[in-house]
Amino acid sequence: MGANALWRLAERGVRVVGFEQFPVAHPLGSSHGVTRLFREACLEHPDLTPIAQLSKRLFRELEELSGQELLRITGGVMLGAPDSDVIAGTRAAASAHGLQLQELGPDELAARFPLLATLEPTDVALLDPGAGVAFPEPTIRAAVDRASALGATVLENTRVLAIEPGDDGVTIRTASGQWEADRVILAQGAWLAAELPWVTLEPIRTPMTWFEPAEGAPAAGFGLDHLPVFVRQLSESEVLWGHGSVGAAAGPEKGALLKAGIGDIWQERVRIDPDALDRGVTPADWRQVAELLGRAVPGIDPLPARVDPCMVTVSPDDQFVVGRSPRHPRVIVGGGDSGHAFKHAPALGEILARFALDEPQIVDVAFIDPARFA
Ligand SMILES: Cc1cc2nc3c(=O)[nH]c(=O)nc-3n(C[C@H](O)[C@H](O)[C@H](O)COP(=O)(O)OP(=O)(O)OC[C@H]3O[C@@H](n4cnc5c(N)ncnc54)[C@H](O)[C@@H]3O)c2cc1C
């Protein structure tokens, strides 16, 4: 969110400084790990669809500017009982915004996506043609590089220690000095929780897991074309998401790996301190996802090939916290990602830039207004 806000402000010719406590596109926050699911029929809230559509346009703009692939639209399949959160939420977003979903019957599902065809007889499968994968690290670098090229100052390895808003401006303190700004955007991911006492943001540890085909299973079937982005609700509290191998675009080491995870907002949450995140890996990190994968996708080796810790920061209503701080008009807040914000990050950057400059918004942002918790 911060990288994209920096880009959108720099694009308008605003004098802007970006502070990052680690190097840009580091693996210690919430935005690393090769891919993120992109969906246009956003099951988490119908008003997210216009934000996803704005994001898509900005992803494409950034691709043009950087000459890199940042978003690959392949279509995605949502699976579950008709009244499940995943199916009902996807349908609600599609019908609110006139998106065409295709319901795949069992034969068509089996013919097109055989690895996703192990459904209960009452389950349905919806194809969202606007879904795909975004590539987070290159997107962040592209946004920051473009902002730098336009004159933004980027301070890496520079932790902001204090933000002091006053009547005439905001003082920003770091170990190496002090900055005076007209406005400040706080887009601190998991670290934002400690800054906003008026809303309960819960950073939680969320491992990312990659799996390989079981011995004897043909690796060719595990590419993104055969095993596209999917979200499957197996029971009220069990949601599995994933996608097949993205192939060479993500680097040769990624091979034929399938990425999968569990839906965090359906899980019990254990709040963590982002400065003390346990970066070790134990079987507890992958046991549940391996078990769900065993029930949902045949032919996968249940032992993960790779596990990386990550974090999401959940808000009380599982929606973002993006807008002007109810405590100070010079402070703009961008956080509470609730595990589904990367696809929206370019648009959220644009929204944050508009708040910072008092420009009117071009999409509905009432449902993510921080003031709802104040
Ligand atoms: C396992 C997993 C799967 C996910 N899957 C998806 C998905 O499929 N689709 C999707 O859209 N989203 C997904 N998400 C969520 C998505 O990755 C996050 O919503 C998004 O990356 C959050 O971005 P952010 O800008 O809020 O946080 P971050 O990217 O963590 O950025 C915050 C930055 O602020 C910096 N910072 C914090 N405090 C300070 C300070 N005091 N001074 C200087 N710098 C500071 C941090 O170092 C960090 O770089 C997933 C997340 C996880 C963990």
The ligand as a MOL file (V3000), in Angstrom:
LIG
                    3D

  0  0  0     0  0            999 V3000
M  V30 BEGIN CTAB
M  V30 COUNTS 53 58 0 0 0
M  V30 BEGIN ATOM
M  V30 1 C 0.0320 -16.1650 3.3260 0
M  V30 2 C -0.6300 -14.9660 2.7650 0
M  V30 3 C -1.4430 -15.1030 1.6420 0
M  V30 4 C -2.0840 -13.9960 1.1150 0
M  V30 5 N -2.8320 -14.1520 -0.0010 0
M  V30 6 C -3.3500 -13.0720 -0.6060 0
M  V30 7 C -4.0000 -13.1920 -1.8320 0
M  V30 8 O -4.0780 -14.2830 -2.3790 0
M  V30 9 N -4.5060 -12.0840 -2.4230 0
M  V30 10 C -4.3900 -10.8510 -1.8540 0
M  V30 11 O -4.8760 -9.8790 -2.4320 0
M  V30 12 N -3.7750 -10.7060 -0.6610 0
M  V30 13 C -3.2490 -11.7830 -0.0340 0
M  V30 14 N -2.5950 -11.6580 1.1490 0
M  V30 15 C -2.6240 -10.3840 1.8230 0
M  V30 16 C -1.6300 -9.4120 1.2360 0
M  V30 17 O -0.3900 -10.0200 1.0510 0
M  V30 18 C -1.5400 -8.2490 2.1890 0
M  V30 19 O -2.8530 -7.7630 2.3700 0
M  V30 20 C -0.6840 -7.1080 1.6740 0
M  V30 21 O 0.5060 -7.6080 1.1710 0
M  V30 22 C -0.4670 -6.1280 2.8140 0
M  V30 23 O 0.2920 -5.0470 2.3650 0
M  V30 24 P 0.6380 -3.8670 3.3720 0
M  V30 25 O 1.1770 -2.7740 2.5260 0
M  V30 26 O -0.5020 -3.5870 4.2750 0
M  V30 27 O 1.7760 -4.4740 4.3350 0
M  V30 28 P 3.3480 -4.7210 4.0690 0
M  V30 29 O 3.5780 -5.1550 2.6770 0
M  V30 30 O 3.8620 -5.5750 5.1690 0
M  V30 31 O 3.9500 -3.2760 4.1550 0
M  V30 32 C 4.1320 -2.5700 5.3480 0
M  V30 33 C 5.5290 -2.0130 5.3040 0
M  V30 34 O 5.6900 -1.0360 6.3250 0
M  V30 35 C 7.0060 -1.1550 6.8080 0
M  V30 36 N 7.0370 -0.5310 8.1380 0
M  V30 37 C 6.2720 -0.8370 9.2040 0
M  V30 38 N 6.5390 -0.0400 10.2430 0
M  V30 39 C 7.5020 0.8150 9.8100 0
M  V30 40 C 8.2050 1.8970 10.4380 0
M  V30 41 N 7.9680 2.2660 11.7060 0
M  V30 42 N 9.1250 2.5670 9.7040 0
M  V30 43 C 9.3820 2.2250 8.4070 0
M  V30 44 N 8.7640 1.1990 7.7840 0
M  V30 45 C 7.8300 0.5150 8.4850 0
M  V30 46 C 7.2220 -2.6500 6.8420 0
M  V30 47 O 8.5990 -2.9970 6.9250 0
M  V30 48 C 6.5780 -3.0760 5.5430 0
M  V30 49 O 7.4810 -3.1040 4.4630 0
M  V30 50 C -1.9400 -12.7420 1.7140 0
M  V30 51 C -1.1150 -12.6000 2.8440 0
M  V30 52 C -0.4620 -13.6980 3.3510 0
M  V30 53 C 0.4350 -13.5230 4.5350 0
M  V30 END ATOM
M  V30 BEGIN BOND
M  V30 1 1 1 2
M  V30 2 1 2 3
M  V30 3 2 2 52
M  V30 4 2 3 4
M  V30 5 1 4 5
M  V30 6 1 4 50
M  V30 7 2 5 6
M  V30 8 1 6 7
M  V30 9 1 6 13
M  V30 10 2 7 8
M  V30 11 1 7 9
M  V30 12 1 9 10
M  V30 13 2 10 11
M  V30 14 1 10 12
M  V30 15 2 12 13
M  V30 16 1 13 14
M  V30 17 1 14 15
M  V30 18 1 14 50
M  V30 19 1 15 16
M  V30 20 1 16 17
M  V30 21 1 16 18
M  V30 22 1 18 19
M  V30 23 1 18 20
M  V30 24 1 20 21
M  V30 25 1 20 22
M  V30 26 1 22 23
M  V30 27 1 23 24
M  V30 28 2 24 25
M  V30 29 1 24 26
M  V30 30 1 24 27
M  V30 31 1 27 28
M  V30 32 2 28 29
M  V30 33 1 28 30
M  V30 34 1 28 31
M  V30 35 1 31 32
M  V30 36 1 32 33
M  V30 37 1 33 34
M  V30 38 1 33 48
M  V30 39 1 34 35
M  V30 40 1 35 36
M  V30 41 1 35 46
M  V30 42 1 36 37
M  V30 43 1 36 45
M  V30 44 2 37 38
M  V30 45 1 38 39
M  V30 46 1 39 40
M  V30 47 2 39 45
M  V30 48 1 40 41
M  V30 49 2 40 42
M  V30 50 1 42 43
M  V30 51 2 43 44
M  V30 52 1 44 45
M  V30 53 1 46 47
M  V30 54 1 46 48
M  V30 55 1 48 49
M  V30 56 2 50 51
M  V30 57 1 51 52
M  V30 58 1 52 53
M  V30 END BOND
M  V30 END CTAB
M  END
